Amino acid sequence: MEKSSKSSSKSGNVQRIASLELNLLNYSKAVVLDGARLGAATPVYDVNGEELFHRIALLRSGIPQGYADVAVHPAMGSPLLAVAPAAVWNEQAIVALAREAFLRRAAESPDRPAPYGKGGYDEIRFVAYSFPKVAVQFLRDGKEVEMLECFTWTPVPPAPKRRDRKRLEPGNFERWSLIDEMDARRKEENRRKFQQRTRAANAVALDVAGNGVISQVAVDSLIRVTRLTQTAELHFSGRPADHHVCYELRGQETNVWCVAASVQMMLDFYRYNYPQTTIAQQLGLGTLANPNGLPYARVGDVVTQLQVMSSNALTPQMIVGPSFADFATEIDQNRPMISFIPGHSRTVAGYTRSWLFILGLGGFRGLLVYDPWPPNAGVITRWENFDTQTYQYAYSAHVATI
């Protein structure tokens, strides 16, 4: 008998807070969610076993279209983590694929545990093995049997016995705990902000969460100030009124080539069309058959190779610990950015910030993230809550002038 991974005690409250947060974001018009309904919530755990967030499917006419990540653990800093309105999250379908992968591995390796029987698994859960990357974990009697990365179904290696690296600087395919590696000061500050916002949200969430439908009119009576929202996205030129959005998602071609895919997206924007394999070779990331990630000791290589591959036509810059203003300034200049977070690289092609104050709830600062993970697909997050993520490095580039 397979155990359920759902946490019913928290699910109701998470759904109520998610309804309010998504209604507010929809009201700001930073993203169009009108008419969507909240679907099933999938709990996602930290590597250390603590529940991190729920991934809630967004439904239109009963069909999954998008999802929202809503925090459960107070160390995340705010309830709403991210919204991906164009992605599809179907928990049952993903679990079915994970089971098939587990069965294949069991069949290919007779010495491995047999499924369902003695030594098999009795529980399945989703784990943020390297937040925000997710894997499916198979357990028996509370102990892990296998952990497979979502969509590639590659076994996630065990956490290193010795951590010969700095805090929050994992490899591109390393198992690590977000909660355990977050420093105590930030964890406490995030906890304070989370509790403050959830207390305020709980005061009004029941009024808007009755049927789970997101609607522009759902929060009209709650708004205490006029809607103030500023949103910007990349366009073909600096004249957004007569040009469409101009940016494309590139999936990483291996599970450790996020940097290569991010560089590819930036170069594509400036019309330098390199295959990802060539970019990986330039960055020293190996081959498709034998790939590797970019170590933290070589983060400066991104700057060097952007110059090399543009024949010095681009002037790149690396920013350590980028602020929201750094991202907004570059987007306002119609320039994309590469963003490094712990163990992963993505690009940023837009931002939004809104001021909607109701019963102590503040506004929202979000980034439009073009994430190359999962491999060969990627996902567009509209929007990622800037205040809940760790931004270690960012890279911008502008056309060199004489």
PyMOL commands that set and color helices and strands:
alter all, ss='L'
color gray80, all
select helices_A, chain A and resi 8-27+74-76+91-108+178-181+184-202+205-208+220-222+240-242+258-269+276-283+296-298+301-309+324-332+386-388
alter helices_A, ss='H'
color red, helices_A
select strands_A, chain A and resi 37-46+51-60+63-71+80-84+123-130+133-140+143-149+228-233+314-320+337-341+344-355+364-371+379-385+393-399
alter strands_A, ss='S'
color yellow, strands_A
deselect
rebuild
show_as cartoon
